[in-house]
Amino acid sequence: VIIGGGLIGVEVTEALAVKGCRVTLVEMLPQILPMLDWEVAKLVEQHMESHGVKVLTETKLTQVNGNTYVTGVVTDRGRIAADMVIVAVGVRPNVDLARAAGIEIGETGAIKVDQRMCTSDPDVYAAGDCVENTDLVTGKPCYVPLGSTANKQGRVAAVNLCGGNDTFPGVLGSTVCKVFDFCVARTGLTESGARRAGYDAETALTPAPDRAHYMPTAKPLVLKLVVERPTGRLLGAQAVGPGDGAKRIDVAAMAITSNVTVGQLAKADLCYAPPFSPAMDNIITAADVARNKLEGQMAGVSAMDVHRMQHDGRDLVLLDVRSQTEWDEVRLPGSVHIPLGALRGRLNELDKEKEIVAFCKISLRGYEAALILRAAGFKNVRVMDGGIAAWPYEKEA
């Protein structure tokens, strides 16, 4: 049993599962990997479960059983037998020495330093997991303990200690981890984090192959961008899937650092060759989707909102425009199937007064369907973000 669904808990879970251990991951929050938005983290959770891991979210540990040896745990949802219990509930900065020395502690509970890594005592420098950082998007203090950050801060502190002049501006929380054959990465603000910080956020959720689709090495990747309205400034990005997400998140990190808008990002001169990327790279496609939303060319709706509307009994048409073969393989509960090629000839089957949410595998054809419907006089039409590839709930087969 692993207690804690953050980076350490997830990576330890994978390490044990690939060695044949039966693993249950217990997380108190509504999702694992809180560095991601819920629907992105849910895709990771489903991937872990497909590898035999049992994931229990919104579950609180109340007791560890056993005397000489552990025998299991008790949660608020019942007992779980176990031969090993690993607690991976996060880290806290060790600031006892600094506090005893009278050094100022920041609002995050970590040591407060300036950009030169100098503490409130001009003769004492600090770097790494014991110090707080500045969020490069919000400008506010944050605590993001990462080895990459510690190494960069260590160099800055060393340069200044030796009489030089160097600064460390802050962080975006850029992070990547491997979860079985998934790449999971993020940088900047999540959608929920952006809204908490007071931003009017728009999002783009775009599943696509990580290189030319006809290449045998192409693998799927779901990319999510978080964008500020109305400026179009990129605030954050997340990637999940077996495809190469790290390089897209690295591009996003540089774009956020440079205050790039999605309009500028969509024109970025990125490398292209079929073995390495699509002609329109994943992050460029995501930027264009965000532009379409900001410019009013596309009205999107999240899978979470669609699921909520279904649960509330809302009178809407969930329109699947994939092929018959795709529909026969897997479909969403309560959806209506009209293939895109047949849509113009079957418009009479749809009620113009009803709300329509169009989608396909990745919602590219869903977007085309929305354009056809609007041109035919349908007013209340939206496209489901990410299509069925990013649907984080149960499907029918």
C-alpha positions as CSV (number, residue, x, y, z in Angstrom):
1,V,0.0,0.0,0.0
2,I,1.4,3.4,-1.0
3,I,0.0,6.4,0.9
4,G,0.2,9.5,-1.2
5,G,-0.5,10.0,-4.9
6,G,2.1,12.7,-5.6
7,L,5.2,12.3,-7.7
8,I,7.1,10.1,-5.3
9,G,4.0,7.9,-4.6
10,V,3.3,7.4,-8.3
11,E,6.9,6.6,-9.2
12,V,7.3,4.1,-6.3
13,T,4.0,2.5,-7.3
14,E,5.3,1.9,-10.8
15,A,8.6,0.6,-9.6
16,L,6.9,-2.0,-7.4
17,A,4.2,-2.9,-9.9
18,V,6.6,-3.7,-12.7
19,K,8.3,-6.1,-10.3
20,G,5.1,-8.0,-9.9
21,C,3.8,-6.5,-6.6
22,R,0.1,-6.0,-6.1
23,V,-0.1,-2.3,-5.3
24,T,-2.9,-0.1,-3.9
25,L,-2.4,3.6,-4.0
26,V,-4.3,5.6,-1.4
27,E,-4.7,9.4,-1.9
28,M,-6.7,11.7,0.3
29,L,-7.4,14.3,-2.4
30,P,-9.9,13.9,-5.3
31,Q,-7.1,13.1,-7.7
32,I,-3.5,11.8,-7.9
33,L,-0.8,14.1,-9.1
34,P,-2.2,17.5,-8.0
35,M,0.3,19.2,-10.3
36,L,-2.2,18.4,-13.0
37,D,-5.8,19.3,-13.7
38,W,-8.3,16.7,-12.6
39,E,-9.2,15.4,-16.1
40,V,-5.5,15.0,-17.1
41,A,-4.7,13.3,-13.8
42,K,-7.7,11.0,-14.4
43,L,-6.1,9.7,-17.6
44,V,-3.0,8.8,-15.7
45,E,-5.0,7.1,-13.0
46,Q,-6.8,5.0,-15.7
47,H,-3.5,4.1,-17.2
48,M,-2.2,2.9,-13.8
49,E,-5.3,0.8,-13.3
50,S,-4.8,-0.8,-16.7
51,H,-1.4,-2.0,-15.3
52,G,-3.1,-3.6,-12.3
53,V,-2.7,-0.8,-9.8
54,K,-5.7,-0.1,-7.6
55,V,-6.1,3.6,-7.1
56,L,-8.3,5.0,-4.2
57,T,-8.8,8.7,-4.3
58,E,-10.7,10.7,-1.7
59,T,-9.6,8.1,0.8
60,K,-8.0,9.0,4.1
61,L,-5.6,6.7,6.1
62,T,-6.7,6.3,9.7
63,Q,-4.5,3.5,11.0
64,V,-1.6,1.2,10.2
65,N,-2.0,-2.3,11.6
66,G,0.7,-4.7,12.8
67,N,3.2,-5.2,15.6
68,T,6.6,-6.5,14.6
69,Y,5.5,-6.5,10.9
70,V,2.8,-4.5,9.2
71,T,-0.3,-6.4,8.3
72,G,-2.4,-3.7,6.6
73,V,-4.0,-0.3,6.9
74,V,-7.4,1.1,7.8
75,T,-8.9,3.9,5.8
76,D,-12.2,5.7,6.0
77,R,-13.4,3.4,3.3
78,G,-12.3,0.1,4.9
79,R,-9.3,-2.2,5.6
80,I,-6.6,-3.1,3.1
81,A,-4.2,-6.0,3.8
82,A,-0.6,-5.3,3.1
83,D,2.9,-6.7,3.6
84,M,4.5,-3.3,3.1
85,V,3.2,0.3,3.6
86,I,5.1,3.2,2.1
87,V,4.2,6.7,3.2
88,A,4.9,9.3,0.4
89,V,2.8,12.2,1.5
90,G,5.1,15.0,0.3
91,V,8.0,17.0,1.8
92,R,8.4,20.0,4.1
93,P,11.5,22.3,4.1
94,N,13.8,21.7,7.0
95,V,14.3,25.2,8.4
96,D,15.1,24.5,12.0
97,L,18.7,25.7,11.8
98,A,17.7,28.8,9.8
99,R,15.0,29.6,12.3
100,A,17.3,29.1,15.3
101,A,19.8,31.5,13.6
102,G,17.2,34.2,13.3
103,I,16.9,33.9,9.5
104,E,13.6,35.0,8.0
105,I,11.2,32.2,7.0
106,G,8.9,32.9,4.0
107,E,5.1,32.6,3.9
108,T,5.4,29.1,2.3
109,G,7.3,27.8,5.4
110,A,10.6,27.7,3.5
111,I,13.6,30.0,3.9
112,K,13.1,33.4,2.3
113,V,15.9,34.4,-0.2
114,D,16.4,37.1,-2.7
115,Q,17.3,36.5,-6.4
116,R,21.0,36.1,-5.4
117,M,20.0,33.3,-3.0
118,C,20.9,35.5,0.0
119,T,18.9,35.1,3.1
120,S,17.9,37.9,5.5
121,D,21.4,37.5,6.9
122,P,23.7,39.0,4.3
123,D,26.4,36.5,5.2
124,V,24.2,33.4,4.8
125,Y,23.0,31.9,1.5
126,A,20.5,29.1,1.0
127,A,19.5,27.0,-2.0
128,G,17.5,23.9,-2.9
129,D,14.6,22.2,-1.2
130,C,14.8,24.4,1.9
131,V,14.1,27.7,0.2
132,E,11.0,29.2,-1.4
133,N,10.9,30.5,-4.9
134,T,9.0,33.1,-7.0
135,D,6.3,31.9,-9.4
136,L,7.3,33.4,-12.7
137,V,3.6,33.7,-13.8
138,T,2.0,35.1,-10.7
139,G,5.1,36.7,-9.1
140,K,4.1,35.2,-5.8
141,P,6.1,33.0,-3.4
142,C,5.9,29.3,-4.0
143,Y,7.5,26.1,-2.7
144,V,8.4,23.7,-5.5
145,P,11.2,21.4,-4.4
146,L,12.9,19.9,-7.5
147,G,16.4,18.7,-8.1
148,S,16.8,20.7,-11.3
149,T,15.9,23.9,-9.4
150,A,18.3,23.1,-6.6
151,N,21.2,22.6,-9.0
152,K,20.6,26.0,-10.7
153,Q,20.2,27.8,-7.4
154,G,23.4,26.1,-6.1
155,R,25.4,27.6,-9.0
156,V,23.9,31.1,-8.4
157,A,24.7,30.9,-4.7
158,A,28.2,29.7,-5.4
159,V,28.9,32.5,-7.9
160,N,27.8,35.1,-5.4
161,L,29.7,33.6,-2.5
162,C,32.8,33.7,-4.6
163,G,32.4,37.4,-5.3
164,G,30.5,37.2,-8.6
165,N,27.0,38.5,-9.4
166,D,24.3,36.1,-10.5
167,T,20.6,35.8,-10.0
168,F,17.9,33.2,-10.1
169,P,14.5,34.7,-11.3
170,G,12.1,32.0,-10.2
171,V,10.3,28.8,-11.4
172,L,7.4,27.6,-13.4
173,G,7.3,24.2,-11.6
174,S,8.3,22.4,-14.8
175,T,8.1,18.7,-14.0
176,V,8.2,15.4,-15.9
177,C,7.8,11.8,-14.7
178,K,7.4,8.4,-16.2
179,V,4.3,6.4,-15.3
180,F,4.7,2.9,-16.9
181,D,4.8,3.9,-20.6
182,F,3.2,7.3,-20.1
183,C,5.1,10.6,-20.2
184,V,3.5,13.0,-17.6
185,A,4.7,16.6,-17.7
186,R,3.6,20.1,-16.8
187,T,4.7,23.7,-16.5
188,G,3.2,27.0,-15.4
189,L,-0.3,27.2,-14.0
190,T,-3.0,24.6,-14.2
191,E,-6.5,25.7,-15.2
192,S,-7.6,25.4,-11.6
193,G,-4.5,27.2,-10.4
194,A,-5.0,30.0,-12.9
195,R,-8.6,30.5,-11.8
196,R,-7.5,30.5,-8.1
197,A,-4.9,33.2,-9.0
198,G,-7.6,35.4,-10.5
199,Y,-6.9,34.8,-14.2
200,D,-9.7,34.6,-16.8
201,A,-8.5,31.3,-18.2
202,E,-9.3,29.6,-21.5
203,T,-8.0,26.1,-22.3
204,A,-7.2,23.9,-25.3
205,L,-7.2,20.1,-25.0
206,T,-5.7,18.4,-28.0
207,P,-5.0,14.6,-28.4
208,A,-2.8,13.8,-31.4
209,P,0.1,11.5,-32.5
210,D,3.5,12.9,-31.3
211,R,4.9,12.6,-34.9
212,A,3.6,12.0,-38.4
213,H,0.6,9.6,-37.9
214,Y,1.9,7.2,-40.6
215,M,5.2,6.7,-38.8
216,P,5.3,3.3,-37.0
217,T,6.9,5.0,-34.0
218,A,4.1,7.6,-33.6
219,K,2.4,7.5,-30.2
220,P,-0.6,9.4,-28.8
221,L,-0.2,12.4,-26.7
222,V,-2.8,14.6,-24.9
223,L,-1.7,18.2,-24.6
224,K,-3.5,20.9,-22.5
225,L,-2.8,24.6,-22.7
226,V,-4.0,27.2,-20.2
227,V,-4.3,30.7,-21.8
228,E,-5.2,34.1,-20.4
229,R,-8.2,35.9,-21.8
230,P,-8.2,38.2,-23.7
231,T,-4.5,38.6,-24.2
232,G,-3.8,35.1,-25.3
233,R,-0.8,34.8,-23.1
234,L,0.2,31.3,-22.3
235,L,-0.1,30.5,-18.6
236,G,0.5,26.8,-18.4
237,A,0.7,23.5,-20.2
238,Q,0.3,19.8,-19.4
239,A,1.1,16.6,-21.4
240,V,0.2,13.0,-20.8
241,G,0.5,9.9,-22.9
242,P,3.0,7.5,-24.4
243,G,4.1,10.2,-26.9
244,D,7.0,12.6,-26.4
245,G,5.5,15.2,-24.0
246,A,8.7,16.5,-22.5
247,K,9.8,18.5,-25.5
248,R,6.4,20.1,-25.9
249,I,6.4,21.1,-22.2
250,D,10.0,22.5,-22.6
251,V,8.8,24.7,-25.5
252,A,5.9,25.8,-23.4
253,A,8.2,26.7,-20.5
254,M,10.3,28.9,-22.6
255,A,7.1,30.5,-24.1
256,I,5.7,31.3,-20.7
257,T,9.0,32.7,-19.5
258,S,9.0,35.0,-22.5
259,N,5.3,36.1,-22.1
260,V,4.5,34.6,-25.5
261,T,0.9,34.5,-26.7
262,V,-0.7,31.5,-28.4
263,G,-0.8,33.6,-31.6
264,Q,2.9,33.8,-31.5
265,L,3.4,30.2,-30.4
266,A,1.3,29.0,-33.3
267,K,3.9,30.5,-35.7
268,A,6.9,29.1,-33.9
269,D,9.6,27.8,-36.2
270,L,9.9,24.3,-34.7
271,C,11.8,21.4,-36.2
272,Y,9.9,19.1,-38.5
273,A,10.6,15.7,-39.9
274,P,8.1,12.8,-39.9
275,P,10.1,10.6,-37.5
276,F,10.2,13.4,-35.0
277,S,7.0,15.4,-35.2
278,P,3.9,16.2,-37.3
279,A,4.1,19.0,-39.8
280,M,2.0,21.0,-37.4
281,D,3.6,20.1,-34.1
282,N,1.3,19.2,-31.2
283,I,1.9,22.4,-29.3
284,I,1.3,24.5,-32.5
285,T,-2.0,22.7,-33.0
286,A,-3.0,23.3,-29.4
287,A,-2.1,27.0,-29.8
288,D,-4.3,27.2,-32.9
289,V,-7.2,25.6,-31.0
290,A,-6.8,28.1,-28.2
291,R,-6.8,30.9,-30.8
292,N,-10.0,29.6,-32.3
293,K,-11.6,29.7,-28.9
294,L,-10.3,33.2,-28.1
295,E,-11.4,34.5,-31.5
296,G,-14.9,33.0,-31.2
297,Q,-14.5,30.5,-34.1
298,M,-15.0,27.6,-31.7
299,A,-17.2,27.1,-28.7
300,G,-15.8,24.3,-26.5
301,V,-17.0,22.4,-23.5
302,S,-15.0,20.2,-21.2
303,A,-15.7,16.5,-20.7
304,M,-16.3,17.3,-17.0
305,D,-19.1,19.8,-17.9
306,V,-20.6,17.3,-20.4
307,H,-20.6,14.6,-17.8
308,R,-22.2,16.9,-15.3
309,M,-24.9,17.9,-17.7
310,Q,-25.7,14.3,-18.4
311,H,-25.8,13.5,-14.7
312,D,-28.2,16.5,-14.1
313,G,-30.5,15.3,-16.9
314,R,-29.9,18.2,-19.2
315,D,-31.6,18.0,-22.5
316,L,-28.7,17.9,-24.9
317,V,-27.6,15.9,-28.0
318,L,-24.1,14.4,-27.6
319,L,-23.3,14.0,-31.3
320,D,-20.6,11.5,-32.2
321,V,-19.5,12.0,-35.8
322,R,-16.9,9.2,-36.1
323,S,-17.2,6.4,-38.5
324,Q,-19.4,3.3,-38.0
325,T,-16.3,1.2,-37.3
326,E,-15.1,3.5,-34.6
327,W,-18.6,3.7,-33.1
328,D,-18.9,-0.1,-33.0
329,E,-15.5,-0.4,-31.1
330,V,-16.2,2.2,-28.3
331,R,-18.7,5.0,-27.7
332,L,-19.9,7.3,-25.0
333,P,-23.1,6.6,-23.0
334,G,-26.1,8.5,-24.3
335,S,-24.5,9.7,-27.5
336,V,-26.1,9.9,-30.9
337,H,-24.2,8.6,-33.9
338,I,-24.2,10.4,-37.3
339,P,-20.9,10.0,-39.3
340,L,-19.5,13.4,-40.4
341,G,-19.8,12.4,-44.1
342,A,-23.5,11.8,-43.7
343,L,-24.3,14.8,-41.5
344,R,-25.4,17.2,-44.2
345,G,-27.9,14.6,-45.5
346,R,-29.3,13.8,-42.0
347,L,-29.7,17.3,-40.5
348,N,-33.4,16.7,-40.2
349,E,-32.7,14.1,-37.5
350,L,-31.4,16.9,-35.2
351,D,-33.5,19.4,-33.3
352,K,-32.4,23.0,-33.9
353,E,-33.8,24.0,-30.5
354,K,-31.7,21.6,-28.6
355,E,-28.1,22.1,-27.3
356,I,-25.7,20.0,-29.3
357,V,-22.2,18.9,-28.3
358,A,-20.2,17.4,-31.2
359,F,-17.2,15.2,-30.9
360,C,-15.1,12.5,-32.5
361,K,-11.9,10.7,-31.5
362,I,-9.9,14.0,-31.0
363,S,-12.7,16.5,-31.8
364,L,-11.2,17.7,-35.1
365,R,-14.2,16.2,-37.0
366,G,-16.3,17.4,-34.1
367,Y,-15.2,20.9,-34.9
368,E,-16.0,20.4,-38.6
369,A,-19.4,19.1,-37.6
370,A,-20.0,22.2,-35.5
371,L,-19.2,24.4,-38.5
372,I,-21.7,22.5,-40.7
373,L,-24.4,22.7,-38.1
374,R,-23.9,26.5,-37.6
375,A,-24.0,27.0,-41.3
376,A,-27.3,25.1,-41.4
377,G,-28.9,27.4,-38.8
378,F,-28.2,25.5,-35.6
379,K,-27.4,28.1,-32.9
380,N,-26.5,26.2,-29.7
381,V,-23.6,24.0,-30.8
382,R,-20.3,23.3,-29.0
383,V,-17.4,21.0,-29.4
384,M,-16.3,18.6,-26.7
385,D,-12.6,19.3,-25.8
386,G,-10.3,16.4,-26.5
387,G,-13.0,14.1,-27.9
388,I,-13.3,10.5,-26.9
389,A,-9.5,10.2,-26.6
390,A,-9.5,12.6,-23.6
391,W,-12.8,11.4,-22.1
392,P,-11.9,10.5,-18.4
393,Y,-15.1,8.6,-17.6
394,E,-16.5,5.2,-18.5
395,K,-17.1,4.3,-22.1
396,E,-19.3,1.7,-23.7
397,A,-17.9,-1.1,-25.9
